[in-house]
Amino acid sequence: MTWYGDEEKAVAAQYRSLLTVVKKQLANPTVFKVGDRTLTIYVVGRDKDGGVAGLRTTAVET
């Protein structure tokens, strides 16, 4: 978008890179949000060996 500054463009690029890695490494990735305003967010799926793998982060919804 034209209203994005350099910082917003850099952050968006980081998220696109993360999405690419998740899609390459996990089959059927699913997102779970746990909490109310302070959320623990899990992205989980099956790895290449059939095990469960993923990542966790925290977010604050305002």
Buried (B, 14 or more C-beta within 10 A) or exposed (E): EEEEEEEEEEEEEEEEEEEEEBEEBBEEBEEEEEEEEEBEBBBBBBEEEEEEBBBEEEEEEE
